[in-house]
């Protein structure tokens, strides 16, 4: 018999437990901003890591922006 998989991720389950009540619209908007900021900061940190590992300069980035790059 196949093992049943959980339909939600661990993050979704935790949020469901924590927020099992309704928020005011303003509170919901504030929460969305906090979550968006969290993921934006993670993306910035990852990008900075690659930047440092590659030793890129502003000139390198300008060149990349003006070049058609294929995967």
N, C-alpha and C positions, 0 to 999 in steps of 0.2 A: 504494500500500500504506500502511495506517495505521501511524503510528509507535507502537511498543510503549511503554507507560508503565510506570514502575517501580512495583511493588506496595507499596512502603514509602516513607514520607516520609524526608527527609534526616535527621531526628532518629532515626527508627527504625533506619536503616542505620548511623548512627554508634554507637548503643547496641549493636546487634548485633555490630559489630566490636570495640568496647571490652569487652563482656561476653560473650565467646565461651566462657566457662567457668561452672561452677556456683558460686553463692555459698552460704554457710551461711544457714540461715533467718534468723538474727539480722542478718546482713549485708544480706540482701535487704530485710528490714523497715527497716533504717536507710537504705538507698538509696531506698526508697519514700517515706520521710519527707523526705529531702533533695529529691526531685523535687516532692513535694507542696508543700513550703515554697517552692521556687523559683516555682511557678505561683501560689501564694498571694501572694507578694511582688509579682509582676507585676500581679495583679488589684488589690491595694491601691494600687500606684503609679498605675494607670490610674484608679481611683476617686478618688484624691486630686487627680489632674489635672483631672478633670471638676468635682469639688467647687470647686477654685480658679477654674477658668474660669467657672463659673456664679455664683460668689460666694455659695454657699450657707452658711447658718448652721445651728446645731442646731435652731432653731425650724422652718426649712424642712424639715428631715429629719423632724421629729416630725409636721408637717402631711402630708408624703408618706406616712408610715407609717399615718396614720389616714384616708387618702383612697383610694377605689377608683379606680385608674388604669388606663385602657385604652391599648392600643398605638396 
